[in-house]
Every structure is written in C-alpha cells, then in structure tokens.
C-alpha cells in the first residue's frame, strides 16, 4: 500500500498509487502538482496536501 497523504482542503486522506497519482477515500483521482499540492482530476480543483516526498522515494 502507498503512503497516506492528507488533503488539508477537505480533511480527506488519499493513498499514493504512483509517484504522481493518488486516490482519495471517495474515489477521486488526484495528480501531484508539487510536493504539497495536488489537482483533483475530475473537477480540476487544486488542493493543499501533506508532503508527497521526493520523486522515487516510494519506489520499491
């Protein structure tokens, strides 16, 4: 399972699926924009998030 990412805008959690994509508990796909920002793919809204870490940090 990927790293848990906190979405500060709506209080939801997302799970890091790949280095740049995550899915939240409601099934919304989020794309990493920066270390602390993601875009909700359906709506295009930007969300402030907890740190996604550095690229490749989650690689096994």
C-alpha positions as CSV (number, residue, x, y, z in Angstrom):
1,X,0.0,0.0,0.0
2,X,1.2,3.5,-0.8
3,X,1.8,6.4,1.5
4,X,-1.2,8.2,3.1
5,X,-1.5,11.8,2.1
6,X,-3.6,14.3,4.0
7,X,-5.8,16.7,1.9
8,X,-6.0,19.8,4.1
9,X,-8.7,21.4,1.9
10,X,-11.4,18.8,2.6
11,X,-9.9,16.9,5.5
12,X,-9.8,13.7,3.4
13,X,-6.9,11.2,3.0
14,X,-5.5,9.9,-0.2
15,X,-3.3,6.9,-1.0
16,X,-0.3,7.4,-3.2
17,X,-0.8,4.9,-6.1
18,X,2.2,6.0,-8.2
19,X,4.8,8.8,-7.7
20,X,2.4,11.4,-9.2
21,X,-1.1,9.9,-8.7
22,X,-3.2,9.2,-5.7
23,X,-6.8,8.2,-5.0
24,X,-8.8,9.5,-2.0
25,X,-11.4,7.7,0.1
26,X,-14.2,8.9,-2.1
27,X,-12.5,7.5,-5.3
28,X,-11.4,10.9,-6.6
29,X,-8.1,10.7,-8.5
30,X,-5.5,13.3,-7.5
31,X,-2.4,14.3,-9.6
32,X,0.6,15.7,-7.8
33,X,1.5,19.2,-8.9
34,X,4.2,19.8,-6.3
35,X,5.3,18.4,-3.0
36,X,2.4,19.9,-1.2
37,X,-0.2,20.4,-3.9
38,X,-2.4,18.2,-6.0
39,X,-5.1,18.7,-8.6
40,X,-8.4,16.7,-8.4
41,X,-8.7,15.2,-11.9
42,X,-12.5,15.4,-12.2
43,X,-13.0,19.0,-11.1
44,X,-9.6,20.5,-11.8
45,X,-9.6,21.9,-8.2
46,X,-6.2,22.5,-6.5
47,X,-5.8,21.0,-3.0
48,X,-3.1,21.7,-0.4
49,X,-1.8,18.3,0.8
50,X,0.8,16.9,3.2
51,X,4.1,16.1,1.7
52,X,4.3,13.5,-1.1
53,X,8.1,13.3,-0.6
54,X,10.7,13.3,-3.3
55,X,10.2,11.6,-6.7
56,X,11.2,8.0,-6.5
57,X,11.1,8.0,-2.7
58,X,8.3,5.4,-2.6
59,X,9.9,3.1,-5.2
60,X,10.4,-0.5,-4.1
